[in-house]
């Protein structure tokens, strides 16, 4: 990008347009537009890297068994100091679990892993709505910086497209003079390749987000034969039966949990309810990352980092239970005293 910008501004805009061709207004306009877009890219990049993808607040273990005074709750995993905790919350209506109904646990963060959260070794914490690690930008892309990532890629498409098209036009216009700068040829090749690659990346993210509300990890799970047939377990509170079940599903079925029913609702889930903020290069406000002031429910722990499962997927899980296609029944003590069953469900 540094070489391309130098060649574009110096060799094309200044040497070719401003000096030799006498098209000073065109040369200046292209320099100003290109420079402003680059400055905007730098501002967005700084926010992406230093603002970060967010951090999943610590979620205590779910109250699956009754605790005695001063007793600690084991999560069912290998014990150490971080996965033995003395605070619990009632289990939500639906959560990802192991075959016995214990929630997925991050031993590094000492927390339940909520839906779509993954632990990042690079950042040392669980990332909400983990999308991917971007080597080009040098950071993880998650819930907080995903909108900025899409803005960065979208502006890159405009920059590369402008460089590619204007250089081709200028090159063809003065082709007969046979006084060609090799840097212009390099711009055409590099900007062209970059434009098609980056635009493909941007379009694929928009398409997957609009149609099914999928992250990059979800897309890889769906497209890979081995991954899409991989088994995982969901613990469901079935209201009609007043019973909690562990249900076995595939990754392909899991990927259908997140669609909100329309392309607009999916985009709102990704970028926020305010459409104006979709286009402003500003990061979302930081969430509350400390649960010390929580009211004893998972919604209070994770706040706006909560992820909702659509009603069709809940219905699919209930149909599996009705047909007897479940692993086991979980008699969770927290279901008797809870007040937050539907935090993960979209009515």
LINCORKA-V370048 format. One record per backbone hydrogen bond with DSSP energy under -0.5 kcal/mol. NH is the residue of the N-H (numbers start at 1). CO is the residue of the C=O. Records with the same first field share a line. If there is no record, write none. Layout:
NH = CO ; CO
//
This chain:
5 = 1
6 = 2
7 = 3
8 = 4
9 = 5
10 = 6
11 = 6 ; 7
12 = 7
13 = 8
14 = 9
15 = 10
16 = 11
17 = 12
18 = 13
19 = 14
20 = 15
21 = 16
23 = 17
24 = 22
27 = 23
28 = 24
29 = 25
30 = 26
31 = 27
32 = 28
33 = 29
34 = 30
35 = 31
36 = 32
37 = 33
38 = 34
39 = 35
40 = 36
41 = 37
42 = 38
43 = 39
44 = 40
45 = 41
46 = 42
47 = 43
48 = 44
49 = 45
50 = 46
51 = 46 ; 47
52 = 47 ; 48
56 = 126
58 = 289
60 = 58
61 = 87
63 = 89
64 = 62
71 = 68
73 = 85
74 = 72
75 = 83
83 = 80
84 = 81
85 = 73 ; 83
89 = 61
90 = 296
93 = 341
95 = 235
97 = 233
98 = 102
101 = 98
104 = 96
106 = 111
107 = 105
110 = 106
111 = 106
112 = 59
113 = 104
114 = 112
117 = 114
118 = 127
120 = 125
121 = 119
124 = 120
125 = 120
127 = 118
128 = 126
130 = 116 ; 127
131 = 141
132 = 141
134 = 132 ; 139
135 = 133
138 = 134
139 = 134
141 = 132
142 = 140
143 = 128
144 = 53
146 = 142
149 = 145
150 = 146
151 = 147
152 = 148
153 = 149
154 = 150
155 = 151
156 = 152
157 = 153
158 = 154
159 = 155
160 = 156
161 = 157
162 = 158
163 = 159
164 = 160
165 = 161
166 = 162
167 = 163
168 = 164
169 = 165
170 = 166
171 = 167
172 = 168
173 = 169
174 = 170
175 = 172
177 = 174
178 = 175
179 = 174
182 = 180
184 = 181
185 = 181
186 = 182
187 = 183
188 = 184
189 = 185
190 = 186
191 = 187
192 = 187 ; 188
193 = 189
194 = 190
195 = 191
196 = 192
197 = 193
198 = 194
199 = 195
200 = 196
201 = 197
202 = 198
203 = 199
204 = 200
205 = 201
206 = 202
207 = 203
208 = 204
209 = 205
210 = 206
211 = 207
212 = 208
213 = 208 ; 209
214 = 208
219 = 215
220 = 216
221 = 217
222 = 218
223 = 219
224 = 220
228 = 224
229 = 225
230 = 227
232 = 249
233 = 97
234 = 247
235 = 95
236 = 234 ; 245
237 = 93
238 = 236 ; 243
239 = 237
241 = 238
242 = 238
243 = 238
244 = 330
245 = 236
246 = 328
247 = 234 ; 245
249 = 232
251 = 230
252 = 228
254 = 250
255 = 251
256 = 253
257 = 254
258 = 255
266 = 262
267 = 263
268 = 264
269 = 265
270 = 266
271 = 267
272 = 268
275 = 273
277 = 274
278 = 274 ; 275
279 = 275 ; 276
282 = 280
284 = 144
289 = 287
291 = 289
293 = 290
294 = 291
301 = 297
302 = 298
303 = 299
305 = 302
306 = 303
309 = 344
310 = 257
314 = 310
315 = 311
316 = 312
317 = 313
318 = 314
319 = 315
320 = 316
321 = 317
322 = 318
323 = 319
324 = 321
325 = 320
326 = 324
327 = 246
328 = 246
330 = 244
331 = 329
332 = 330
333 = 64
334 = 63
335 = 332
336 = 333
337 = 334
338 = 334
343 = 340
345 = 342
346 = 309
347 = 345
//
